[in-house]
Amino acid sequence: MYIFGFAMSIYLSPGGRLVIEMSYNKDDGLDHTKHIKKMNLHLYSAEEMKKIFTESGFSDIAIDYYRGFWIPFKGYVVPRGMIVKAIKRTGWHTCK
């Protein structure tokens, strides 16, 4: 994910806005152990996302959550999704 944050900072102009939606995350309250092992996933918390994007040259980082939807025969598919919003800092350069 650090590479992703860095890559987005290269492609966005200063002041550019980034929005990411994560259906599953560390803060959603579910045990994802089975899926993490099966699909080699890594889930991120709000604090980890803030750190990644701060270190990648973004500011005004906001984390919002939304309540998931429910399918009667499956249960909650997305119990608590996360939306991360950030703005690329002006004057931040990828080459230091």
C-alpha positions, -999 to +999 in steps of 0.1 A: +000+000+000+029+023+006+038+019-031+002+027-040+003+059-020+036+069-035+024+061-071-008+082-066+013+111-054+032+109-088+001+109-109-019+136-091-011+172-095-007+193-064-042+199-050-054+168-067-080+148-047-079+110-040-108+089-029-105+052-020-133+029-009-125-002+011-154-026+017-134-047+041-110-031+066-095-037+101-121-014+116-152-032+103-155-056+133-153-089+114-128-117+116-112-119+081-086-145+090-099-170+066-099-146+036-066-131+045-049-165+044-068-178+014-063-147-008-031-133+007-048-100+017-037-073+040-064-051+056-057-016+068-071+004+097-079+041+095-047+050+114-026+030+089-043+047+060-036+081+075+001+072+080+005+059+045-010+089+028+007+114+051+041+098+043+032+099+005+026+136+004-011+140+010-029+163+035-065+168+046-069+131+051-104+122+061-117+088+070-154+081+068-174+049+074-206+038+059-231+011+069-231-019+047-259-035+029-277-067+038-287-097+016-312-120+035-295-153+026-259-141+031-260-117+060-241-084+060-219-084+029-202-051+039-208-044+075-188-012+078-170+001+047-143+028+048-138+058+025-105+076+026-102+111+011-070+131+007-055+160-012-020+160-026+001+186-008+013+216-028+051+218-030+056+181-022+080+164-045+084+127-050+122+131-056+140+144-025 
